[in-house]
Amino acid sequence: MILVILYIDNRYSSQQEMIEIDRLKKELIDTKYDALTISSELTEKSRQSRIEEYISAEGTPLETASTPPYLIKNKD
């Protein structure tokens, strides 16, 4: 009788753990999708063309440089 009770208890515990594992897997997938969405939005907002659109819409005198940047070396 004791073995039957232990068997039932063990089976119940393992089922509860499987349910918890499934729940955590779903939560992990949802979190990954959220992170991917946020990363995509950040990439879109930080593109040079979007920044230029924002600056021109604000009416600031800033413009994109027509000459490439160059490195100034110190004579130390």
Stockholm file with secondary structure:
# STOCKHOLM 1.0

chainA/1-76         MILVILYIDNRYSSQQEMIEIDRLKKELIDTKYDALTISSELTEKSRQSRIEEYISAEGTPLETASTPPYLIKNKD
#=GR chainA/1-76 SS CHHHHHHHHHHHHHHHHHHHHHHHHHHHHHHHHHHHHHHHHHHHHTSHHHHHHHHHHHTCSCCCCSSCCCCCCCCC
#=GC SS_cons        CHHHHHHHHHHHHHHHHHHHHHHHHHHHHHHHHHHHHHHHHHHHHTSHHHHHHHHHHHTCSCCCCSSCCCCCCCCC
//
